[in-house]
């Protein structure tokens, strides 16, 4: 299990350690694209939190927009929405304590 207080840099390092730099870049590219789509849909700034219950291979994540009370949830392995699989949301001890902005995620899209 990953730490809830890990930084985005630490998470990126875990993914790179397990899958390599190209896979890390692909993972964050898909997160970035989903964040952009959500931002276009809501026309609001977006942030992302990552799940910590796995081992850092491809963490699930949820995207928040300031115009919505309910975050959109996504599988980390194929980046499809999984809102219906988690109708009660995620418990606070199962996600990163911090939320990360689009520009933060952008830093890790390159191999």
Secondary structure, 3 states (H helix, E strand, C coil): CCCCCCCHHHHHHHHHHHHCHHHHHHHHHHHHHHHHHHHHHHCCCEEEEEECCCCCCCCCEEEEECCCCCCEEECCCCCCECHHHCCCCCCHHHECCCCEEHHHHHCCCCC
